[in-house]
């Protein structure tokens, strides 16, 4: 058999096998646990970051409610106008008000950006065993768009009713944010 035909045949078979595996894994993720959702369109990332124990706070439509509960924690996603971040480094920190029964604020920062047009937002919250997993999405301005010529420090905030015992904040691409305040 011609080596070109063999290579094409092998590539086609390998693709068909991988497509079946990815589809099967995606279906397993959708069908595990009560209320579990696959929740992202990046299947390869789902397979790496979300195991069958993962339970998402997303609703049946795949949307993340602005408030709710997951793993025994009540959460809210307040807007930027409700919390002012002063942190300039990339990572996250935990803050709370100096009053009794204050909620905990998990402030996730993208770091210094030379122009406007950058953003970061929480796209999923879930539990993987005893760990709260917060998935964020960072966006950049279109290279052809007009943006503010000013330094910016994009951030987003997750508010919980009590301190989370174990938390992991990641991007869909697998970058893990480090705790700035230790």
HELIX and SHEET records of a PDB file:
HELIX    1   1 UNK A    3  UNK A   30  1                                  28    
HELIX    2   2 UNK A   43  UNK A   49  1                                   7    
HELIX    3   3 UNK A   80  UNK A   82  5                                   3    
SHEET    1   A 4 UNK A  54  UNK A  56  0                                        
SHEET    2   A 4 UNK A 119  UNK A 128 -1                                        
SHEET    3   A 4 UNK A 131  UNK A 139 -1                                        
SHEET    4   A 4 UNK A 167  UNK A 171  1                                        
SHEET    1   B 5 UNK A  67  UNK A  70  0                                        
SHEET    2   B 5 UNK A  73  UNK A  76 -1                                        
SHEET    3   B 5 UNK A 155  UNK A 160 -1                                        
SHEET    4   B 5 UNK A 104  UNK A 109 -1                                        
SHEET    5   B 5 UNK A  91  UNK A  96 -1                                        
END                                                                             
